[in-house]
């Protein structure tokens, strides 16, 4: 995108007299600016014309090469960003991962699209300011992809090019059946059971809007989770509902979601909780 600007000036010298008027036309390109200047001296009737090319130079830590950008990098912070499909799930860019081009990286005051190698440069981020960077999920090439994290935060430093790697992961869907087995009876699907996905002891969240991953079983015990990131999960019952209905899960109900988008199936077996000696004593 090209931005045009016009700037005018007028000067008068009280010592010795003489007035000057000038105008500058400035056009900004992605990596440099061009200015055309014209100054007229009224006392002599002369004109001065000039053409200026201005740019900044720096080193891109991701591409390992020098780059040219608009003026001002020495006085403001910049970021070399990279977006990639994290195929091995380690959140580190490697030969197994796929660079993602044409993905928008957003800062507080600008956005830029990644090149074919997944990299992009954002300059003019200020000096000493806290800057939040994130990927625009809508620009990802597949709806089954999502950023592995909400974003990256840096402190912009003058003359420094920060490095920011954005891992993108594949999302999976989980569908299963909630079964209840009464004592001495046969298993049957039950509706209205609330289940939660937990990861590393904390509530897991959807990739789209960071809502906690809860689901309620439907007719026949069918239950469905969407937009689940890769990782190891555990299924838990809603504690309040489990206590009220005296329900317990059979087994540890561990689920492993892989690094490739998939539809995974599971079963949850519910049984009446065993009555403890303490509860029996209270009942009597």
C-alpha positions as CSV (number, residue, x, y, z in Angstrom):
1,X,0.0,0.0,0.0
2,X,1.3,3.4,-1.0
3,X,0.6,6.5,1.2
4,X,0.9,10.0,-0.3
5,X,1.5,13.1,1.8
6,X,2.1,16.8,1.1
7,X,4.0,19.1,3.4
8,X,4.4,22.9,3.0
9,X,6.7,25.4,4.7
10,X,7.4,29.1,4.8
11,X,10.4,30.9,6.3
12,X,11.4,34.6,6.7
13,X,14.8,35.9,7.8
14,X,14.4,39.0,9.9
15,X,18.2,39.7,9.7
16,X,18.8,40.8,6.2
17,X,15.3,40.0,5.0
18,X,14.3,37.4,2.5
19,X,11.4,34.9,2.4
20,X,11.3,31.3,1.2
21,X,8.4,29.0,0.6
22,X,8.6,25.3,-0.1
23,X,6.5,22.2,-0.7
24,X,7.4,18.5,-0.3
25,X,5.6,15.5,-1.8
26,X,6.2,12.3,0.1
27,X,5.3,8.7,-1.0
28,X,5.9,5.8,1.3
29,X,6.6,2.3,0.0
30,X,6.9,-0.9,1.9
31,X,10.7,-0.6,2.5
32,X,11.6,3.1,1.7
33,X,10.2,6.6,1.1
34,X,10.7,9.0,-1.7
35,X,10.4,12.8,-1.2
36,X,10.4,15.5,-3.9
37,X,11.2,19.0,-2.6
38,X,10.7,22.4,-4.2
39,X,11.9,25.7,-2.5
40,X,11.4,29.2,-3.9
41,X,13.4,32.2,-2.7
42,X,11.3,35.4,-3.2
43,X,14.2,37.8,-2.9
44,X,16.3,36.2,-5.7
45,X,13.5,34.6,-7.6
46,X,15.4,31.3,-7.6
47,X,14.1,27.7,-7.3
48,X,15.8,24.7,-5.6
49,X,14.6,21.3,-6.5
50,X,15.6,18.0,-4.8
51,X,14.8,14.3,-4.7
52,X,15.4,12.3,-1.5
53,X,15.4,8.5,-1.0
54,X,15.2,7.4,2.7
55,X,15.4,4.0,4.2
56,X,16.5,2.0,7.2
57,X,18.7,-1.1,7.2
58,X,18.8,-4.0,9.7
59,X,19.3,-7.7,10.2
60,X,16.5,-10.2,10.1
61,X,17.2,-12.9,12.7
62,X,14.8,-15.4,11.1
63,X,16.0,-15.2,7.5
64,X,19.7,-14.5,8.5
65,X,20.0,-11.6,6.0
66,X,20.0,-7.8,5.9
67,X,16.8,-6.0,5.1
68,X,15.7,-2.5,4.0
69,X,12.7,-0.8,5.6
70,X,11.1,2.6,6.0
71,X,13.1,5.1,8.0
72,X,13.0,5.0,11.8
73,X,14.0,1.5,12.8
74,X,17.0,2.8,14.8
75,X,14.6,4.9,16.9
76,X,11.8,2.3,17.3
77,X,11.4,-1.4,17.8
78,X,10.7,-4.0,15.1
79,X,9.7,-7.7,15.0
80,X,10.6,-10.5,12.7
81,X,7.7,-12.9,12.8
82,X,7.2,-16.4,11.4
83,X,4.0,-18.4,11.1
84,X,4.2,-22.2,10.6
85,X,2.1,-25.4,10.9
86,X,3.6,-27.2,13.9
87,X,3.4,-30.8,12.6
88,X,5.5,-32.4,15.4
89,X,3.8,-30.6,18.2
90,X,6.9,-29.2,20.0
91,X,6.1,-25.5,19.3
92,X,9.6,-25.0,17.8
93,X,10.2,-24.5,14.1
94,X,12.0,-27.4,12.4
95,X,12.4,-29.1,9.1
96,X,9.2,-31.1,9.7
97,X,7.1,-28.0,10.0
98,X,5.4,-26.2,7.2
99,X,5.8,-22.4,6.8
100,X,2.5,-20.6,6.2
101,X,2.4,-17.7,3.7
102,X,-0.2,-15.0,3.4
103,X,-1.1,-15.2,7.1
104,X,-1.8,-11.8,8.8
105,X,0.4,-10.9,11.8
106,X,-1.3,-8.1,13.8
107,X,0.2,-5.6,16.1
108,X,-1.6,-2.8,18.0
109,X,-1.2,-0.3,15.1
110,X,-0.6,-2.4,12.0
111,X,-0.8,-5.7,10.3
112,X,1.4,-7.4,7.7
113,X,1.1,-10.7,5.7
114,X,3.7,-13.3,5.8
115,X,5.9,-14.2,2.8
116,X,5.9,-17.6,1.2
117,X,8.6,-18.7,3.7
118,X,6.2,-17.8,6.6
119,X,8.1,-14.7,7.7
120,X,7.1,-11.1,8.0
121,X,8.6,-7.9,9.3
122,X,6.8,-5.3,11.5
123,X,8.6,-2.1,12.1
124,X,7.7,1.2,13.8
125,X,6.4,-0.4,17.0
126,X,7.6,2.4,19.3
127,X,10.3,2.6,21.9
128,X,9.9,1.0,25.3
129,X,6.2,0.1,24.7
130,X,4.5,-3.2,25.5
131,X,3.3,-4.6,22.2
132,X,0.9,-7.6,21.8
133,X,1.3,-9.6,18.6
134,X,-1.1,-12.2,17.3
135,X,-2.1,-14.1,14.2
136,X,-5.4,-13.4,12.5
137,X,-7.1,-16.8,12.6
138,X,-9.4,-15.8,9.7
139,X,-6.3,-15.6,7.4
140,X,-5.1,-19.1,8.0
141,X,-5.4,-21.4,4.9
142,X,-7.6,-24.0,6.6
143,X,-10.5,-23.7,9.1
144,X,-9.0,-26.8,10.9
145,X,-6.0,-24.7,11.9
146,X,-5.6,-22.4,14.8
147,X,-2.8,-20.6,16.7
148,X,-1.3,-22.7,19.4
149,X,-1.5,-19.8,21.8
150,X,-3.3,-16.5,22.1
151,X,-0.3,-14.4,21.1
152,X,3.1,-13.0,22.0
153,X,3.9,-9.9,24.0
154,X,7.2,-8.0,23.7
155,X,8.8,-4.7,24.9
156,X,9.8,-2.8,21.8
157,X,13.4,-1.6,22.0
158,X,14.9,1.0,19.7
159,X,17.2,-0.5,17.1
160,X,16.3,-4.0,18.1
161,X,14.6,-6.6,15.9
162,X,12.8,-9.0,18.1
163,X,12.0,-12.6,17.0
164,X,8.5,-14.1,17.3
165,X,7.6,-17.6,16.2
166,X,3.8,-18.4,15.9
167,X,3.1,-22.1,16.0
168,X,-0.2,-23.1,14.3
169,X,-1.8,-26.5,15.2
170,X,-4.4,-28.7,13.6
171,X,-7.7,-29.0,15.5
172,X,-9.6,-32.2,16.0
173,X,-13.2,-33.2,17.0
174,X,-14.2,-35.6,19.6
175,X,-17.4,-37.6,19.6
176,X,-18.5,-40.2,22.1
177,X,-21.2,-42.0,24.0
178,X,-22.0,-41.6,27.7
179,X,-23.2,-45.0,29.1
180,X,-24.7,-45.6,32.5
181,X,-24.5,-49.1,34.0
182,X,-26.7,-49.6,37.1
183,X,-25.9,-52.3,39.6
184,X,-26.9,-55.6,38.2
185,X,-28.2,-54.0,35.0
186,X,-27.2,-53.4,31.4
187,X,-25.4,-50.3,30.1
188,X,-27.6,-47.7,28.3
189,X,-26.9,-44.3,26.8
190,X,-28.0,-41.3,29.0
191,X,-28.6,-37.7,28.1
192,X,-28.0,-34.6,30.2
193,X,-24.6,-35.5,31.6
194,X,-22.1,-32.7,31.7
195,X,-18.5,-33.5,30.8
196,X,-15.4,-31.4,30.8
197,X,-12.0,-31.8,29.0
198,X,-9.1,-31.1,31.3
199,X,-5.4,-30.7,30.2
200,X,-2.5,-30.7,32.7
201,X,-4.9,-30.4,35.5
202,X,-6.5,-27.2,34.1
203,X,-9.7,-26.6,32.1
204,X,-9.0,-26.8,28.4
205,X,-10.5,-24.2,26.0
206,X,-11.7,-24.0,22.5
207,X,-9.4,-22.6,19.8
208,X,-12.0,-20.1,18.5
209,X,-13.0,-18.1,21.6
210,X,-11.2,-19.7,24.5
211,X,-14.4,-21.0,26.1
212,X,-13.9,-23.9,28.5
213,X,-14.5,-27.2,26.8
214,X,-17.8,-28.4,28.3
215,X,-20.3,-30.7,26.6
216,X,-23.7,-32.2,27.6
217,X,-24.8,-35.6,26.3
218,X,-27.8,-35.8,24.1
219,X,-30.4,-38.4,23.4
220,X,-28.8,-41.9,23.4
221,X,-25.7,-40.5,25.3
222,X,-24.1,-38.8,22.3
223,X,-21.6,-36.1,23.2
224,X,-19.4,-33.9,21.1
225,X,-16.4,-31.6,21.5
226,X,-15.1,-29.3,18.7
227,X,-11.9,-27.3,18.0
228,X,-9.7,-29.4,20.3
229,X,-5.9,-28.6,20.1
230,X,-3.4,-31.5,20.2
231,X,-2.4,-32.8,23.6
232,X,-3.3,-35.3,26.4
233,X,-6.7,-34.7,28.0
234,X,-8.8,-36.2,30.7
235,X,-12.6,-36.4,30.8
236,X,-14.2,-35.3,34.1
237,X,-17.8,-35.1,35.3
238,X,-19.4,-31.9,36.5
239,X,-18.7,-32.2,40.2
240,X,-22.0,-30.7,41.3
241,X,-24.0,-33.0,39.0
242,X,-22.0,-36.1,40.0
243,X,-22.6,-35.5,43.7
244,X,-26.3,-34.8,43.2
245,X,-26.9,-37.9,41.2
246,X,-24.3,-40.1,43.0
247,X,-22.4,-40.8,39.7
248,X,-18.8,-41.9,39.2
249,X,-16.6,-42.5,36.1
250,X,-15.3,-45.9,35.5
251,X,-11.6,-45.7,34.4
252,X,-9.3,-42.7,34.0
253,X,-10.9,-41.6,30.7
254,X,-7.6,-40.4,29.2
255,X,-7.7,-39.1,25.6
256,X,-4.8,-38.3,23.3
257,X,-5.4,-35.8,20.5
258,X,-2.7,-36.0,17.7
259,X,-1.0,-33.3,15.7
260,X,-3.1,-34.0,12.6
261,X,-6.7,-33.0,12.3
262,X,-8.9,-36.0,13.1
263,X,-12.3,-37.2,14.4
264,X,-11.8,-39.3,17.5
265,X,-14.3,-41.5,19.2
266,X,-14.6,-42.5,22.8
267,X,-17.0,-44.0,25.4
268,X,-17.6,-42.9,29.0
269,X,-18.9,-45.4,31.5
270,X,-20.9,-44.1,34.5
271,X,-21.7,-46.1,37.5
272,X,-23.3,-45.4,40.9
273,X,-20.6,-44.3,43.4
274,X,-19.8,-46.8,46.1
275,X,-21.3,-45.9,49.4
276,X,-18.5,-45.2,51.9
277,X,-18.6,-46.3,55.6
278,X,-18.9,-42.7,56.6
279,X,-22.0,-42.1,54.6
280,X,-23.6,-45.3,56.0
281,X,-22.9,-44.2,59.5
282,X,-24.5,-40.8,58.8
283,X,-27.5,-42.5,57.3
284,X,-28.0,-44.5,60.5
